[in-house]
Amino acid sequence: MGGGNGQKSAKARERNQAKMKAEGGGGGGGSGMAARGFNPDAAKAAQAERAAAQALKDERAKKKLVQEAQEARAKEKADAARAAADAAAGTAAPAAAMSFGGAPAKKKKKKKKKK
């Protein structure tokens, strides 16, 4: 490519200006002012989208709390029924020990002292 640096810079400027015109502006000049400006309709639409997303999130959280409460009530009811059945069978102590993480502890054997 022939020519000096000035000519190359001018051609590059022309190419960039043509590219900006094709893209529809939005640059730093007065022609891009509309693209950069505040659009109240777009802002309201974005705000409505955010509110709808938050409402869905709140609804899911509320459903989760309700489900957890139902599961807790069902577990309490099952535990009470199990405890009543164990009490009727006379096995309340071992069942209570198992519900806290395992079988009851084994009794330690006493060592006989040598005389």
C-alpha positions as a printed NumPy array, in Angstrom:
array([[  0.   ,   0.   ,   0.   ],
       [  1.511,   3.275,  -1.077],
       [  1.301,   6.706,   0.428],
       [  2.355,   8.272,   3.67 ],
       [  1.036,   7.936,   7.153],
       [ -1.368,  10.841,   6.74 ],
       [ -3.016,   9.237,   3.756],
       [ -3.336,   5.893,   5.577],
       [ -4.905,   7.585,   8.606],
       [ -7.405,   9.444,   6.407],
       [ -8.464,   6.218,   4.702],
       [ -8.846,   4.467,   8.079],
       [-10.98 ,   7.396,   9.328],
       [-13.216,   7.137,   6.259],
       [-13.64 ,   3.388,   6.725],
       [-14.523,   3.832,  10.406],
       [-17.022,   6.608,   9.629],
       [-18.699,   4.438,   6.995],
       [-18.864,   1.579,   9.495],
       [-20.459,   3.833,  12.141],
       [-23.089,   5.04 ,   9.648],
       [-23.919,   1.444,   8.778],
       [-24.312,   0.495,  12.467],
       [-26.77 ,   3.321,  13.044],
       [-24.735,   5.569,  15.254],
       [-24.593,   5.421,  18.987],
       [-21.16 ,   6.988,  18.952],
       [-19.929,  10.12 ,  20.655],
       [-21.418,  12.622,  18.179],
       [-24.789,  14.293,  18.069],
       [-26.152,  11.581,  15.782],
       [-25.833,   8.992,  18.552],
       [-27.738,  11.117,  21.071],
       [-31.025,   9.277,  20.491],
       [-29.37 ,   5.902,  21.005],
       [-27.768,   7.033,  24.265],
       [-30.787,   8.907,  25.609],
       [-33.21 ,   7.859,  28.332],
       [-36.233,   5.946,  27.097],
       [-39.017,   5.985,  29.729],
       [-40.983,   3.196,  28.045],
       [-37.962,   0.891,  28.039],
       [-37.242,   1.777,  31.674],
       [-40.838,   0.977,  32.706],
       [-40.724,  -2.312,  30.82 ],
       [-37.447,  -3.282,  32.49 ],
       [-38.847,  -2.343,  35.899],
       [-41.964,  -4.453,  35.245],
       [-39.786,  -7.424,  34.242],
       [-37.759,  -7.113,  37.449],
       [-40.952,  -6.906,  39.545],
       [-42.384, -10.009,  37.85 ],
       [-39.151, -11.939,  38.409],
       [-39.125, -10.926,  42.085],
       [-42.769, -11.984,  42.457],
       [-41.942, -15.437,  41.038],
       [-38.986, -15.722,  43.383],
       [-41.139, -14.768,  46.388],
       [-43.823, -17.257,  45.357],
       [-41.271, -20.084,  45.103],
       [-39.87 , -19.195,  48.529],
       [-43.373, -19.185,  50.053],
       [-44.154, -22.596,  48.504],
       [-40.893, -23.966,  49.86 ],
       [-41.706, -22.74 ,  53.385],
       [-45.168, -24.311,  53.228],
       [-43.728, -27.611,  52.018],
       [-41.074, -27.629,  54.75 ],
       [-43.729, -26.925,  57.391],
       [-45.883, -29.803,  56.086],
       [-42.889, -32.157,  56.124],
       [-42.035, -31.099,  59.691],
       [-45.628, -31.734,  60.838],
       [-45.651, -35.143,  59.134],
       [-42.343, -36.059,  60.79 ],
       [-43.601, -34.974,  64.211],
       [-46.775, -37.011,  63.713],
       [-44.773, -40.091,  62.657],
       [-42.408, -39.685,  65.629],
       [-45.357, -39.402,  68.02 ],
       [-46.971, -42.513,  66.53 ],
       [-43.677, -44.412,  66.784],
       [-43.228, -43.31 ,  70.399],
       [-46.776, -44.402,  71.24 ],
       [-46.214, -47.794,  69.602],
       [-42.919, -48.223,  71.444],
       [-44.514, -47.294,  74.753],
       [-47.272, -49.835,  74.152],
       [-44.692, -52.507,  73.352],
       [-42.507, -51.57 ,  76.319],
       [-39.512, -50.589,  74.194],
       [-39.563, -46.843,  74.701],
       [-36.013, -46.487,  76.049],
       [-34.156, -48.287,  73.233],
       [-36.27 , -46.565,  70.594],
       [-35.544, -43.186,  72.133],
       [-31.835, -43.961,  72.181],
       [-31.871, -45.044,  68.533],
       [-33.649, -41.891,  67.426],
       [-30.662, -39.869,  68.65 ],
       [-28.148, -41.531,  66.407],
       [-27.649, -45.17 ,  67.299],
       [-28.148, -48.037,  69.643],
       [-27.843, -47.576,  73.386],
       [-24.345, -47.742,  74.803],
       [-23.194, -51.126,  75.998],
       [-22.661, -51.581,  79.688],
       [-19.058, -51.772,  80.766],
       [-17.914, -54.938,  82.449],
       [-16.562, -54.504,  85.935],
       [-13.127, -55.876,  86.507],
       [-12.632, -58.02 ,  89.537],
       [ -9.959, -56.828,  91.891],
       [ -7.224, -59.265,  92.777],
       [ -6.677, -59.815,  96.439]])
